[in-house]
Amino acid sequence: MSTPPPKLLRALAGETLERPPIWFMRQAGRSLPEYRELRSRAKDFISFCLDPEMAAEATLQPMRRFPMDGAIVFADILLIPLALGQDVWFEAGEGPKLGELPPIEALRDQVEASTGRLSAVGETLARVRAELEPDRALIGFAGAPWTVATYMLERKGSEREAARAYAYAHPDELDALLDVLVDATARYLVMQAKAGAQALKLFESWAESLSEDVFERIVVRPHAAIVEKVRAAGVTVPIIGFPRGAGAQVETYAEGVPVEGIALDVQATAALGRRLQAQGRCIQGALDNLLLREGGPALDARVDQLLAQWGDGPWIFNLGHGVLPDTPIENIARVVSRVTGKPVR
Amino acid sequence: MSTPPPKLLRALAGETLERPPIWFMRQAGRSLPEYRELRSRAKDFISFCLDPEMAAEATLQPMRRFPMDGAIVFADILLIPLALGQDVWFEAGEGPKLGELPPIEALRDQVEASTGRLSAVGETLARVRAELEPDRALIGFAGAPWTVATYMLERKGSEREAARAYAYAHPDELDALLDVLVDATARYLVMQAKAGAQALKLFESWAESLSEDVFERIVVRPHAAIVEKVRAAGVTVPIIGFPRGAGAQVETYAEGVPVEGIALDVQATAALGRRLQAQGRCIQGALDNLLLREGGPALDARVDQLLAQWGDGPWIFNLGHGVLPDTPIENIARVVSRVTGKPVR
């Protein structure tokens, strides 16, 4: 008799479970003291992400502490530009910095080799899979092309308006860059699935403030192309798309991108989630990370409201954004316990 | 025989016109050289807003240059905190600064007197109405309570995340502040309608990133209360609500707030706008101000797309956000001409 697949994969296959599987974006990270201790031993953040022993340990830390149904590999969305030949480094308290953007031909020439340069992420996945219990799913991920392109163009993390203006002023150059990223990202995700990832997530962190025609061109089209390439490579694991900040365009996204799961941000309405579920999509989300940090009875009430509003269809309990570094661990434990019914120490 | 009402009011009454009426948020402002000249003569921005002769001139400048169907009174959303006793000033290139927030009782005590302190805005409206052609509508406005509260709490323009956290940490204090703002704002809008405003607009500039339960509490409820108070005062002019950044929550807003018009931001989808029109709502929006600044054939194509997607129901052509200061005047003229069919010099 075979064991049933992990709850998280059952939800992604469209099954409505008695209670939703749960995991949190950035469940591995600075909110955990054991993470901060581990991180202090690495010389820099990129080295940390590319050290399979350390990255596997970071991935597993929250799994030991909480009965999460999914582990997400510890890595960074900016590993792709690094692998394509653009320098990337992190300065404490300042977010990422990137070197000069190589010419598009140079980037394109590096696509094939880029996946091999990220083999450490595959090793991390293999290590985690070997340690993780079989009823808990392992998730691989990548940044989506437009989000990664904003960093590559702006060479830092905060100038999205300039990148949005670039989308109008240089549409052909942007499309060429997105095409390179589609190709590199699809290869990277295929490698992760082959290394042990049982689900894949595509993070479009900056899907906000785009007009619908631009959203279709720079978000929907590249996501659909990645899914097609991943499927063409024979990879069948479920894919979760996360168009963060897309608002009502989440439905434009759902129409155009054949992913199994759609992650919703904090703004998601009950009605929008239900419409997606009615179409057979598994949704994921959407607790406010500010409320998780705040805690108290208001947190319990919102958790119960989410459980009630989406409980009749396939869904995965998660935040609408990542865990904030100053979130009390007891608040995370409280929510996980409330959702799973399992006591958390 | 009486002349028909201005196109903008016909659209707000639910009429589908041959072409949408048009006006632009921040059509009066730094994109116009005559505005910059006028502004240079005032000692500071607040004095400028509260000088009826200057503010009326600023309101009328774009009306002389372009065949806009609506003029919006030149004023600022931070006049309300000022009238309630919190100091407000603008530093060049830095946005607004606010003085210490008075205790809630002190603010509440100033509500009745606050409207009289803003009588200059009424005088501006009367002056503009006297000069404006009868087929062009005059719009009054106010900032919505949550948006104004974010400035009052943070004492500057950029820390919305802190204000969102405050909504969780101090719900009772926030609700009390919103109640004061509901009262002051309703009185201010009633005064504007009596002074000549033929439509009123409520700007919720920071409706983004809120979870639906919080959105209902701090956006929908206060907006609905303002509309009720304005109607209870016998004012029947149409009201436009603008929950900027609300994404799919625009529909939550439309259900809860009985405004005649709903202004949509850049993200609005064709489908969402059509659903609101099908419910008899007049929509307004939603051209990207970055594309207006960029210009060229892509601008024409997007204008045509908007005209096609929403042309079968009541709507008002506008931007999804304000005109950017460095927008070429010829781009504004090009769009207005394309929409109205009138040549613009």
HADDOCK unambig.tbl for C-alpha pairs under 7 A between the chains (distance, minus, plus):
assign (segid A and resid 165 and name CA) (segid B and resid 290 and name CA) 6.05 0.50 0.50
assign (segid A and resid 168 and name CA) (segid B and resid 291 and name CA) 6.52 0.50 0.50
assign (segid A and resid 168 and name CA) (segid B and resid 294 and name CA) 6.86 0.50 0.50
assign (segid A and resid 169 and name CA) (segid B and resid 294 and name CA) 6.60 0.50 0.50
assign (segid A and resid 209 and name CA) (segid B and resid 266 and name CA) 6.33 0.50 0.50
assign (segid A and resid 209 and name CA) (segid B and resid 267 and name CA) 5.61 0.50 0.50
assign (segid A and resid 210 and name CA) (segid B and resid 266 and name CA) 6.46 0.50 0.50
assign (segid A and resid 210 and name CA) (segid B and resid 267 and name CA) 5.49 0.50 0.50
assign (segid A and resid 211 and name CA) (segid B and resid 266 and name CA) 5.10 0.50 0.50
assign (segid A and resid 211 and name CA) (segid B and resid 267 and name CA) 4.75 0.50 0.50
assign (segid A and resid 211 and name CA) (segid B and resid 288 and name CA) 6.60 0.50 0.50
assign (segid A and resid 212 and name CA) (segid B and resid 267 and name CA) 6.12 0.50 0.50
assign (segid A and resid 212 and name CA) (segid B and resid 268 and name CA) 6.96 0.50 0.50
assign (segid A and resid 212 and name CA) (segid B and resid 269 and name CA) 5.86 0.50 0.50
assign (segid A and resid 247 and name CA) (segid B and resid 247 and name CA) 3.71 0.50 0.50
assign (segid A and resid 247 and name CA) (segid B and resid 248 and name CA) 5.05 0.50 0.50
assign (segid A and resid 248 and name CA) (segid B and resid 247 and name CA) 5.04 0.50 0.50
assign (segid A and resid 248 and name CA) (segid B and resid 248 and name CA) 4.18 0.50 0.50
assign (segid A and resid 248 and name CA) (segid B and resid 268 and name CA) 6.90 0.50 0.50
assign (segid A and resid 248 and name CA) (segid B and resid 269 and name CA) 6.54 0.50 0.50
assign (segid A and resid 249 and name CA) (segid B and resid 269 and name CA) 6.26 0.50 0.50
assign (segid A and resid 266 and name CA) (segid B and resid 209 and name CA) 6.31 0.50 0.50
assign (segid A and resid 266 and name CA) (segid B and resid 210 and name CA) 6.46 0.50 0.50
assign (segid A and resid 266 and name CA) (segid B and resid 211 and name CA) 5.09 0.50 0.50
assign (segid A and resid 267 and name CA) (segid B and resid 209 and name CA) 5.60 0.50 0.50
assign (segid A and resid 267 and name CA) (segid B and resid 210 and name CA) 5.49 0.50 0.50
assign (segid A and resid 267 and name CA) (segid B and resid 211 and name CA) 4.75 0.50 0.50
assign (segid A and resid 267 and name CA) (segid B and resid 212 and name CA) 6.13 0.50 0.50
assign (segid A and resid 268 and name CA) (segid B and resid 212 and name CA) 6.97 0.50 0.50
assign (segid A and resid 268 and name CA) (segid B and resid 248 and name CA) 6.91 0.50 0.50
assign (segid A and resid 269 and name CA) (segid B and resid 212 and name CA) 5.86 0.50 0.50
assign (segid A and resid 269 and name CA) (segid B and resid 248 and name CA) 6.54 0.50 0.50
assign (segid A and resid 269 and name CA) (segid B and resid 249 and name CA) 6.26 0.50 0.50
assign (segid A and resid 288 and name CA) (segid B and resid 211 and name CA) 6.60 0.50 0.50
assign (segid A and resid 290 and name CA) (segid B and resid 165 and name CA) 6.05 0.50 0.50
assign (segid A and resid 291 and name CA) (segid B and resid 168 and name CA) 6.52 0.50 0.50
assign (segid A and resid 294 and name CA) (segid B and resid 168 and name CA) 6.85 0.50 0.50
assign (segid A and resid 294 and name CA) (segid B and resid 169 and name CA) 6.60 0.50 0.50
